[in-house]
Amino acid sequence: MDANLASHASHLHPVLSGARVHSTDDLVIADSGLGDDTFNLVCRARFSAEHASDRVAETTALVRESGRPFSWWVGPASTPDDLPDLLRLHGWSEHESEIAMTAELSEIPAPTIPGELRVETVTDGAGLRDYAALMAANWTPPSVTVTEYFAGVSSAVLSATCASTFVVGYVGDRPVSGAEIHVSDGVVGLYGVVTLDDVRRRGYGTAVTLHALDRSRRSRVTTAVLQASADGVSVYTRIGFEPVGRYAEFAL
């Protein structure tokens, strides 16, 4: 799961002007060059107990030097066990927690689409702009950085070799819900599930989620992974996911 998260955080950055990815055996730092920690992540920490304090100090200095906000994701496989304490000592603060969940694709039901909803796979710039607008609407006012990011990486997203696939659900011509899957490291990760506030509780989010996961069966992976908010755990449990740990998100 950690490897999929790291791949998802960094795989589009190479085409983004000003972005950098620092990847070593014990850490991934994905710096989008944008002032938004949605796209600036530190993850997949595999520090030895002996060198952990020094590595946290080095990474913190690098992040501070960038002048941009970052989030550091600490998951079930992160090491050492006292990594959260080391992060706090170096000025990072925990501000969000999510539940790590997995499911076998064979246990996930086929999608059932509400009659008024049309779900499409993103294959062109217009579809990607629709997905970006849905994601941006998670903020009030809508995030300018989110639309800027997706505009910058559109060539990579729309390439035939992209590891991510995006789907958007429409009611009429209005995009109302979307989701992303990312296939890497032997699993499919589910990311960026979003539904507009005024059309929630109509099954649209579940429909696009199941549609996206159904597409992943073509990739011959058998396991799906995700990080769920506390409110989302019951939703994902109903479609076959089980909790396997916790992710803590630290900000600087």
C-alpha positions in Angstrom: 0.0 0.0 0.0 2.8 2.4 0.9 4.5 1.8 -2.5 1.3 2.5 -4.3 0.8 5.7 -2.4 4.3 6.8 -3.2 3.9 6.0 -6.9 0.6 7.9 -7.0 2.1 10.9 -5.2 5.0 11.2 -7.7 4.3 9.6 -11.0 2.9 12.7 -12.7 5.4 15.2 -11.4 8.1 14.6 -14.1 5.9 16.5 -16.7 5.1 19.3 -14.3 7.2 22.4 -14.7 9.1 23.2 -11.4 8.3 19.8 -9.9 10.9 17.4 -8.4 10.9 13.9 -7.0 13.5 12.8 -4.5 13.4 9.0 -4.3 15.7 6.9 -2.2 15.6 3.4 -0.8 14.2 4.7 2.4 11.9 7.7 1.4 10.0 9.4 -1.4 9.6 13.2 -1.5 7.2 14.5 -4.2 7.5 18.2 -4.6 5.0 19.6 -7.2 6.5 23.1 -7.1 3.0 24.4 -6.2 2.0 25.9 -2.9 -0.4 23.1 -1.9 0.4 20.1 0.3 -2.2 18.1 -1.6 0.5 17.6 -4.2 3.6 17.9 -2.0 4.1 14.7 -0.1 6.7 12.8 2.0 6.0 9.1 2.3 7.2 5.5 2.3 9.7 6.1 5.1 11.8 3.1 5.8 14.4 4.6 8.2 16.6 2.5 10.4 16.4 3.3 14.1 20.0 4.4 14.0 19.6 6.9 11.2 16.0 8.0 11.6 16.6 11.2 13.6 19.2 12.4 11.1 17.0 11.5 8.1 14.0 13.3 9.6 16.2 16.4 10.2 17.6 16.3 6.6 14.1 15.9 5.1 12.7 18.7 7.3 15.4 21.0 6.2 14.8 20.2 2.5 11.1 20.9 2.9 11.6 24.1 4.8 14.1 25.3 2.1 11.4 24.8 -0.5 9.2 27.3 1.2 6.1 25.2 0.3 3.7 23.4 2.5 4.1 19.6 2.7 2.4 16.7 4.3 4.2 13.6 5.6 2.2 10.4 5.5 3.0 7.8 8.2 1.5 4.4 7.5 1.4 0.9 8.9 4.7 0.0 7.2 6.6 3.2 8.1 9.6 2.8 10.2 10.8 3.2 12.9 7.9 2.9 15.2 8.7 6.2 16.9 8.6 8.1 13.6 5.6 10.2 14.7 7.5 11.4 17.8 10.5 12.3 15.7 8.4 14.3 13.3 6.8 16.2 16.2 10.3 17.0 17.6 11.2 18.5 14.2 8.2 20.7 14.0 5.7 18.6 12.2 2.1 18.5 13.5 -0.4 15.7 13.0 -3.6 17.2 11.5 -5.4 14.3 9.9 -5.9 10.6 10.3 -7.2 8.0 7.8 -7.9 4.3 7.9 -5.9 2.0 5.6 -8.2 -0.5 3.9 -7.8 -3.4 1.5 -10.1 -5.7 -0.5 -9.9 -8.5 -3.0 -11.3 -7.4 -6.3 -13.2 -10.7 -6.5 -15.2 -9.7 -3.4 -16.1 -6.2 -4.7 -19.5 -6.1 -6.4 -20.1 -5.1 -10.0 -21.2 -1.4 -10.4 -24.8 -0.5 -10.3 -25.4 2.8 -11.9 -28.4 5.0 -10.9 -30.6 5.6 -14.0 -29.9 9.3 -14.2 -26.1 8.9 -13.9 -23.8 8.5 -16.8 -20.3 7.3 -15.9 -17.4 8.0 -18.4 -13.7 7.2 -18.4 -11.6 10.3 -18.9 -10.0 10.2 -22.3 -9.6 13.9 -23.3 -8.9 17.3 -21.9 -12.5 18.2 -21.4 -13.1 15.1 -19.2 -10.0 15.8 -17.2 -11.1 19.4 -16.6 -14.4 18.1 -15.4 -12.6 15.9 -12.9 -10.3 18.7 -11.8 -13.3 21.0 -11.2 -14.9 18.3 -9.0 -11.8 18.0 -7.0 -11.3 21.7 -6.7 -14.8 22.0 -5.3 -13.7 20.3 -2.1 -12.4 23.7 -1.0 -14.3 26.9 -0.5 -13.7 28.8 -2.7 -12.7 26.1 -5.2 -9.0 25.4 -5.2 -7.1 27.2 -8.0 -4.1 25.0 -7.4 -6.0 21.8 -8.1 -7.1 23.0 -11.5 -3.5 24.3 -12.2 -2.0 21.0 -11.3 -4.3 18.9 -13.5 -3.8 21.3 -16.4 0.0 20.9 -16.0 -0.1 17.1 -15.9 -2.8 16.6 -18.6 -0.3 15.2 -21.2 0.8 12.5 -18.8 -2.7 11.6 -17.6 -4.0 11.3 -21.2 -1.1 9.2 -22.4 -1.6 5.5 -23.1 0.9 4.5 -20.5 -0.5 6.4 -17.5 -0.8 4.3 -14.4 -3.9 6.2 -13.3 -7.4 6.2 -14.8 -10.0 8.8 -14.0 -13.8 8.4 -14.2 -16.5 11.1 -14.0 -20.2 10.7 -13.4 -22.6 13.1 -15.1 -26.3 13.9 -14.6 -27.2 15.4 -17.9 -24.1 17.5 -18.9 -23.2 18.3 -15.3 -20.2 16.5 -13.7 -21.3 15.4 -10.2 -18.9 12.7 -9.0 -15.5 11.3 -9.9 -12.8 8.8 -8.8 -9.3 7.8 -9.7 -7.6 4.4 -9.7 -3.8 4.0 -9.7 -2.2 0.6 -10.6 1.3 0.0 -9.3 3.3 -2.3 -7.2 0.9 -5.2 -7.6 -2.2 -3.5 -6.4 -4.8 -0.9 -7.5 -5.2 2.2 -5.3 -8.4 4.1 -5.1 -8.0 7.9 -4.8 -9.8 11.2 -5.2 -13.4 10.0 -4.8 -15.5 13.1 -4.8 -19.2 14.0 -5.1 -20.6 17.5 -5.1 -22.3 18.5 -1.9 -25.8 19.1 -3.3 -26.1 15.6 -4.9 -24.7 13.5 -2.1 -26.6 10.4 -0.7 -27.8 9.4 -4.1 -25.4 6.6 -4.7 -23.2 8.6 -7.2 -20.0 8.2 -5.2 -20.4 4.5 -4.8 -21.3 4.1 -8.5 -18.2 5.9 -9.8 -16.0 4.0 -7.2 -17.3 0.6 -8.3 -17.0 1.6 -12.0 -13.4 2.6 -11.5 -12.5 -0.5 -9.6 -14.3 -2.6 -12.2 -11.9 -1.1 -14.8 -8.9 -2.2 -12.8 -9.8 -5.9 -13.3 -8.3 -5.5 -16.8 -4.9 -4.8 -15.2 -4.7 -8.3 -13.7 -4.3 -7.0 -10.2 -6.3 -8.8 -7.5 -6.1 -6.4 -4.5 -7.4 -2.9 -4.0 -6.2 -0.5 -1.4 -7.3 2.9 -0.1 -7.1 5.4 2.7 -10.5 6.3 4.1 -11.7 9.1 6.3 -13.6 8.1 9.5 -16.9 9.0 7.7 -15.9 6.9 4.7 -15.0 3.6 6.4 -18.6 2.3 6.6 -19.1 3.1 2.9 -16.1 1.1 1.8 -16.9 -1.7 4.3 -20.2 -2.2 2.5 -18.5 -2.9 -0.8 -15.9 -5.3 0.6 -13.0 -3.4 2.1 -11.5 -4.2 5.5 -9.4 -2.0 7.8 -5.8 -3.0 8.1 -4.2 -0.1 9.8 -4.0 3.7 10.1 -2.3 6.6 8.3 -1.4 9.8 10.1 -0.8 12.9 8.0 1.7 15.4 9.4 1.9 19.0 8.2 4.8 21.4 8.1 
